[in-house]
Amino acid sequence: MPASQFDVAVIGGGLAGLVAATEAAERGLKVCVLDQEGEQNLGGQAFWSLGGLFFIDSPEQRRLGIRDSQALARQDWLGSAAFDRAEDYWPRLWADAYLEFAAGEKRRWLHDLGMRWFPVVGWAERGGSLANGHGNSVPRFHITWGTGPGVLEPFVRKARAMAEEGRLSFLFRHRVDSLTVTNGVVTGARGAVLKPDAAVRGAATNREVEQEFEVEAGAVVVASGGIGGNHDLVRRSWPVERLGPPPRTMVSGVPQHVDGRMLEITRSAGGDVINGDRMWHYTEGVKNWDPIWPQHGIRILPGPSSFWCDADGNRLAPPAMPGFDTMATLKAIRATGHDYSWFILNKAIIKREFALSGSEQNPDLTDKNIRLLLKRLSKEPPGPVQAFMDKGEDFAVRDTLEDLVVAMNEISGEGRLGIHHLREQIEARDRDAENKFGKDVQMTAIRGARNYLGDRLMRTVKPHRLLDPAMGPLIGVRLHILTRKTLGGIHTDLSGRVLDWRGEPLPGLYAAGEAAGFGGGGMHGYNALEGTFLGGCLFSGRIAGRAVGS
């Protein structure tokens, strides 16, 4: 079997891989992109994202009166990352380099490529602890006009143009099974050509092998993504000592092909994989009523006002509040021994505060439809949210708390929720909602959120009694743990070169994107600030593409 020859082979056609491939091809290198999926999946996970990007001191922030700085962002990042391991040397350097990028060249580079952003900056992952602890001190989540497809578009367009010119080749349905190592140098990849499959984007595809292949390359870039679609691998990697036992049931925020295979393949070739126990899974997942991939879940991006309780109806304690501290909430839920929790809210809250993650759940932003976007300010919930209220198996809508609790117990099939226990807690919360003073931390946080114009206009409802009939009906939402991102990964230096177990570069091998922990093998440390996943793919892909073959 003759081997195809290239200067650079990029494994993975997601955002990081496309950026690396186009950057390398622009330098005159002959590049191929290998992906086990078909052409319909070009762009990978980024296609399904909300398109959020982390900028520091952006024009959008300044117009809203947000005072941000690289020093403040670094304080937030390090307080969240909590780096504490010897192998965090390169991840720390990657974090500093990314912060400089996010405060400087990042927005200008992307703006020149044609990207634009929604003018209201989101305040994600707010923390809920000390100033130098986890969380964003200010809003930094910039939604790309066009969401995930809008982030991908310039790189897909560029890659396709390069393919037509013969500067870049796509090898779809090529599953890499091993890296070729010759005299200690990575010189290519081998694997299987899979049978074509016309399944829609994101759906599971066949793994039937048609033939074998081999690619020879002067250098290889691994940009194959993380492990979120492989629940067995997620459970094996789960940090039991930190988060408790892994969930028995989860929903998937990514397609099944996000399987983590290339991590072990890279390790077998001599590359080091670090921080495998660091991961980022959401606690506000709901089962998709119209699934595309197996166990398809959608994440709710909540405003701060919903009442959050565990499976037994016990209100979660701060910082486990909606939108504040993902990992602390995950730990709190796992400590209960259950795999799910509940939101209780009302129509006034859901129409203002519920957004659904994903390009397909936000047709107004994805399609750049201003008329549809303005409907978010109407008296009814957005169309995709209403669809989940009407059809989602995790949603219950009732006029009274008594009827709602009955419906929620029917959803779980476990009968754990008691009306008197819930009413007592909700009424206590409601008393603070009507008191401009009070001591309820969540109510204080709601009032603080409304000091920000963006939240007051679009994301945080005015404090009110949850049980006020005028704000109803009441809504109960069962929340599942939703797999998403791998924070650890392939160990790399600041040029994207893969390091071996001694910390020395493995000649010929580079890594980028989620496979590399978005840089260095885990530039986020233990926690992420949101808007930094796509940004990490852009940054690490650009670095690898500019360094490879030099």
N, C-alpha and C positions, 0 to 999 in steps of 0.2 A: 504494500500500500504506500504509494508516494506521498510524502508530506508536503503540505502547502507551506510556503515560506513568506514571512513578514518581518518587518522590523519590530513591531509591537503587537502583541496579542492581548486584548482586553477581555476578561472573563466577566460577563454581566452587562446587559444592555439597559440598566437603570440610569438614574440621573448621574451618579458618580462615574459610571462607566462611559456614558456619552460625553461628559465633560472631559475626562481623561483622553478618550479616543480623539475627539476633535482638536484638543490642544496639541496632542502629539502629531496628528495629521497636518496641522497648520505649520508645523516645523519641518515639513517635508518628509516625514517618516511614513512608511507603508504600514497601514494599521488594519487589523481585523477585530471585529467584535463578535464574541461567541456567546450564545445564550441558549439555555435548554428549552426555552419557550419559543413560540412562533412570533412572527412579525407583529401580530396584533397586540402583543404585550410589550412592545418597545416603550421604554420609559419606566418600566417596573412599578414599584410601589408609589413613586412620586406622582404618578398619574391620578391615584386615588386620594391624594392628600388635599388638605384645605389650602395649601400654598402659603402657609405662614412662614415668614422670615424674620429673624432677629436682627434688628439694626440698632445702633447706638447713636443717639443725638441726631436723629433724622429730621428732615424738613417736616414730615408728617407729625412727629412728636412735638417739634417746636411750635407748630401752628396750633396745637391743642394745649399749649402751656406746660408741656412736660419737660422738666429739666433733667437731662440725662448726661452722663459722661462715661468715658472709658474707665475711670477710677471706680465709679459707682457700680458699673457693670462687672468689673473684676471682683469687687467685694461680694456681689451677689453670686457670681460664678463660683468663686472659691468657697464661699459659705455653703453652697449647694453641693459642690463636688466632694468636699471633705476628703481630699486626697490623703491617704495614710499608709501607702505601701511603697516599698523600694522600687517596684516596677512602674510607679507613677511618674518617674522622671520624664519620659517622653510625653505622656499625656499632659503633664503640667505645661510643658513647652508648647504643645499644640494648642492648649487652651489659651495661653497668652497670645500666640500668633493669630488665633481665630478672633479673639477680642479686638486686636489691632485691625484686622481685616474688616470686622463688622462695624467698627467705628470710622473706618476710612474708605478703602477702595471698593468694598463690596457693593454698596448701593450704586455708585457711579458706574461700575462695570456692568451691572445688571440693567441699569437704566439705559445705557448705551446699546444694549442688546434688544431693547424694546419693552422691557418689563415696566409695569406701573402697579401702584398699590392703592388699596381702599383707603380713603382719607382718615377713617377712625381706627386708631391703633388699639389693639386688644391688650387687655391686662390678664395674661395667663399665669398660672402657677405662682400665686401671690405669696406663698410662704406661710405666714401665720405664726411666726416665732419671733426671734430677735433680729435686729437690723443686720447683723453680720452672719445670720443663719441662712437657711434655704429660702429661695424665692426671689421674684422680681420686685425690686423696690418701686419701679415705675412701669407703665405699659410699654412693651417692646414688640408685641406680636403684630407684624405687618402682613395683612392678607393680600396676596398677589391678585391683581385684577385678571381673572381667568383661572384662579385657584391652581391646583397642581398641574393641569395641562398648560396653563400659562407660564409656569416656571420651566416646564420641559420644552415648550415650543421652539425657542431659539436654538436649542442644542439639537433637537430632532431635525429641524430644518437644515441646520448646518451639516449634520451628519449625512442626511439624505443627499444633499448637494455634493458632498465629497464622494459619496458612493457612486453617483452618476459620473463624476470626473475620474473615477478609478483610483482615488487616493485612500479610500476606506472601503472595506468589505464587511458585510454582515453575514455571519454564519449562524442562522437560526436553527433551532432544534438540534443544536450541537451541545451535548451534555459532557462536560469535562469530568473525567474519572480519575485522572492523575496528572501531575506536573512532571515534565521531563527534566531530569537533572543530569548533566554531563560534566564530570570532573568538578563537582561542587558548584556548578553554575546552572541556573534554571534556563533551559533553552527551548521550552515549548510546552505543549499540552497534548494529551491523548484522551480519547473518550469515545462516545457512541453517538451516532446520528439517529435521532428518534423519528419515528413515523410521523408524518404531517398530521396536524390536528386543527380543525377549524373552529374549536370551541371559542366562545366569546372571550374578550379580554377578562382576565382574572379567574375564569373558570378552570377547574382541574383538567389537565390534559393527560394523554396516554404516555406510558413509558416503554412502549414497544420499540425495540432496537432494530434498525434496518441494516446498519453496517458500522464499522469502526472508522475513526479518523485520527489523523495526527497533524499537528501544526508545529512548525519550527519558527521560532521568533528570537530576535536579539534580546527581547525583554518581555516579561509578562506582567500585567496588572490585574490583580484580583479585586473585583468590584461586584461581588456576587450577593451582597445583602446579608441579612441576619438570620435569625432562627424562629421568628414569630409564627410562621406557619407550621412548625414542627412541634407539636405540643409535648411529645415524648422527650425531645431534646430540651425544651423549656423546663420540664420537670426535673430532668437530670442535672441541669445547671442551676436550679433554684437555690437561693441562699437560705437554707432552713434556719441557720442560727440567727439570721438577721430578720427574716420575714415570716418565720414559722413554716409549717409544712406546705408543700405546693398544693394548689387547688385540685380537687378531683375533676371538676368541670370548668371549662373556660370557653370563651368565644374568641374567634380570630379576627383581628383587625387588619390582617394582611392575607394575600392569597396563599394557597397551599405550596406553591413553588418556592416560597421564602423558607427554605429547608435547612440552611446552614451547612450543606454538604462541603462547601469549599473550605470551611475552617479546618476540618480534620484533614482534608487533602493537602492544604497548605502546611499543616503541622507534619504530615508524613514526608513532605519534601524538605523539611528542615526549618521551616518558619516557626516562630514562637507565637502562641495565642495566649493572651493574658486577660485577666479580669472577667472570666467567663461567667462569674456569679453576679455581675452587675447587669441589670436589665431594667426595662421601663415598660411596665404594663399598667393599663388604665383600670380604674375601678368603676367607671360609669358606662360600661358596655351594655347594649341591649341587642337581642337577637333581631337580625334583619328580617322583616316580614317578606322581603323579596330578595332572597340570597343569590349571590353570584358564585362565591367559592364555598367550600365546606365549612360549616360552623361559622358562617359569616356574621360578624358583629359590627355594630356601629357605635362609635363613642358619642355620648352626649357631652357637649362643651357647655357646662352650666354656668349661669350667673350665680351670685352668692346667696340666694334667698331660700332655696328648698330646704325642708326639714329632712335630715339624713339620719337613718337609723339602721341598726343591724337586723339580722333575720328574726331576732326575738323582739324587735321594736324598741330597743334601747338606743337613745339618741347618741350619735358619735360625738366624742369630745374634741375640742380644738387641739391641734390644727387640722383635724379631719373635717373640714368644711368644704362645700362645693367650690372647686377651682383654686384651692389654696396649696395643698401639699399632697401630691399623688402617692409618694412612697410611704408617708406616715399613715395615710388612709388605708393603703394596701396592707400595711402591717397590722393596723387596728382591726380590719375585717378578718384577716387570717387568724388573729388571736381569738376570735369568737368561735372558730371551728367550722364556720360556714363559708360557702363559696359565693354568697350573694348578699346584697344589702338592699335598702329601699330609699327612694325619694318619695316624700309626700309634699305636694304643692297644690296650686290652684291655677285656674285659667289665666289670671292676671300675671302670674309668674311665668308660666310656660310660654305665653305669647311674646314676652319681652326677653326672657333669659335663656330659653333653650335654643341652642344651635346644634346641628349635627355635623360631626367631622366627615369630610370626604367631598370630593369634587361632585360626585353624582347626587349628593344630598343638598347641594347648594346651586341649583341651576341658574339663579340670578347672577351670582358672582362668577360661576364657571362660564356661562354664556355671555357675560358682560351685558346683561339685560337690565338697564336702569329702571324701566317700567316695572318689571317684576321685583326688583330690589326695593322699590318704594312700598311694596305691599308688606314689608317687614314692619312698617309703622302703622299698619291697620289694626283693627280691633280683634282680629282673629290670628291664631297661630300660623306661622309659615306653612305652606302646602306640604313639604316633606314631614314636618313635625305633626301636622294634623293626620297625615297618612299613618304614622306610627300610633297615634292616639286611636285611630279607627281600626287598624289592622294588626298592630304589634301585639304579640302574645305576652309581653311584659308590662303592658299598660292597662290600667283600670281607671275608669272615669265614672264618678258617682256624685250625687248631690249632697249626701251626708257622710260624716265620718263613719257612722255605724255600717252603712252600706259599703263604703269603700273598704273597710277592714275585712268584711265578708268576701269581697271580690279579690282582695290581695291574698287572702288565705287560700282561695280557690286557685289562684295562679301558682302559688308555691306547692299546693297540695299537702302542706305540712301543718297548717292551722296554728302557727306559732304566735301570731299577733293577737294581742288583747286590746279591746276597745278602751277599757278604763286606763290601762297603762299608757297608751298612746295619747288619749285625750288629756291626761294630767300633764304630760310633757309639752304637748303642743299649746295648751292654754297658758302654761308658764312662759313659753316663748312669746305668745301673743300679748301677754301683759307688757313685756318689754318693748314690743313693737309699737304700743300706744304711749310709751313713756320716753320722752326725749333724753332722759338720763338712763337708768338701768344698768345692769351688769352682764347681760348676755353677750358673750364675745361675738357671736354671729351677727347679732343686731348691730353691734358697734362696727363690725366690719362692713355691713351693708351701708351704714351711714357714711363710713369712710370712702367706700367705692363711689358713692354718689357725689363726692367732692370732685371727681374726675368727670369732665363734660362728656367724654365718650361713653362712659358707663351710664350716666344719667339719661342720655338720649336714647341709647340702644340696648344696654345690657343689664341694667339693674332697676328693678321696679321700686317704687316708693314703699317704704316700710308700712306694713299693714297687717291686720290679723289674718292668719292663714285660714281660720275658720269663719271669716266674714262671708255670709252667703252672697253678698254683692260681688265678691271676687271669684265666685265659683264658676263651674263645679270643681270639686276636689279631684285630684289625680294622684294615683299611686304608680310608681315605676320600679319594677324589679331590676336591679343593676348587677351585671355579671362582671367578672374580671376578664378583661379583654387584652390579649397578647398584642404587642406592637414592636418595640425596639430592643435591640441588643446594644448595651452600652459598652461592653468589652469587645475585644476582637484581636485581629492580627497586629502584632507589635511592629510599629514603624518609626523611623526617625523623621525629622522635619522635611526630608525630601521624598517621603513616601516609600523609602526602601524598607523592605521587610527585614526584620532582625531575627537572628537565630537565638537559641537558648542562652548563648553567652553574651547577647547584646550586640553582636557583630552583624553587619549587613550581609544578607544572603544574595550573592551576585545574580543579577538578572531578574529579581523578583520585587514587585511593588504591590501596594494595596491601597485602596481608597474606599470611602463611603462607610456604610454600616459594617461591612466586613472587617474594617480596621477600627471599629469603635469610633467612627467619624474622624479618626486621626490619632495616631500614636498607640492605638489599642485601648482607647477609652478616655477621650478628652473631657467627657462630662463627669467623670468620677462616678459617684453613687446616684446623682440626681441631675435632671436636665431642666433648663429654664424655658423650654418650648420655643419653636421657631428656629431651633438650632440643629434639627435633623436634616432638613433640606439644605440648610446653610452649610452644615458639615460635609454633605455630599458635594456641594459646589466647590467648597474650599479644598478639600482633600483631593477631589478629582482634578482640579486645576493644578495643584502642586504636583501630583503624580504625572499628569500629562506633560507638564513643562520640564520635569526632571528625567523622565524615562528616556533611555538611549543616549544620554549625554555623558 
